[in-house]
Amino acid sequence: MTQAELGAALGLEDENSAAPRISRYERGDRMPDEKTMDALANALGLPVAYFYAASDTLAEVILLVSRLPATKQREALKLLREIANSEQR
């Protein structure tokens, strides 16, 4: 998806200003407001938390867990807790 296409998916009317705006988000020069962040996540099929991950690994964990049904999310959380607890010993 191009920056202009993503801008259009967000409802930005002017294609000429949509791409630079998306580019500023990508570079981290600007942060989208909450409504825009929700629209970005929806347009890209990602959870909002994905954008706030501190690392690529954490972002992938968020993405993978978000795609699981709730019962499997709870199972994944239990396994992650077990791993984290074993690391603290």
N, C-alpha and C positions, 0 to 999 in steps of 0.2 A: 504494500500500500504506500503510495507516495504521500509526501507531506500535504500536498494539496488535496488528495483524496481523503486523508484523515481529517483535514480541516473541514471538508464538506460533510463528512460523517458527524462532525461536531456541530454542524449547523452554521459554520462560518461562511458567510455569503461571498465575500471577495476572495477569489482564488489567489490573487496577488499578495494579500496580507495573511492568508491562512498558512502558507508554507513557511514564511519567516517566523510566524508565531509558534508553530510546531517546532521549528528548529531551535528557538530559544528555550522551549521546554526540554528538548533532547539534550542540549548543551548544559542545562542547569542554570542558565542565565535568569530564568523566571520560573516560578512555581505556579501551576494552574490553581485556580480557586477550587473549592470542594465540588461544586457543580460540574466544572470542566473536568476535574479528575475522575468523577463518576462517569462522565460521558466518554472520556478517553479509555477507561477500563472496559466499559461496555463495548465500544467500537473495536477494541483489540482482543476482546474475549479474555481479559485478565482480571484477577481480583485487585482491588485498589491497593491492598497491602503489598502487592508485588512491587509497586513503584517506590515504596519506602524501605525496601530491604537494604541492609548494610553491605551485602555482598552478592555476587552472582549465585553462590551456593545457596544462600538463604532465600533468594528470589526463586530459585528452582524448587526448593522445598515447599515454599508457599504455593507455588503454581501446582505442583503435583498433589499436595494435600487438598487444595481447593477443588480439584477435579474428582475427588473421591466422594462417594455417598457418605452421609453422616456417620453411619456405623463404622465404616472403614476409617474415617477421620479419627474417631475415638480410638480405634485399634492402633493407628499410626502414632497418635499422641502417647499412648501407653508405651509403645516401643521406644519412642524418643525419650520419654522420661526414664525408662530403664537404662538406656545408653548413657544419658546425662548423669544419672545416679552412679553408674559404674565408673565413670570418669572422675567423679569427685572422691573416690576412695583411694 
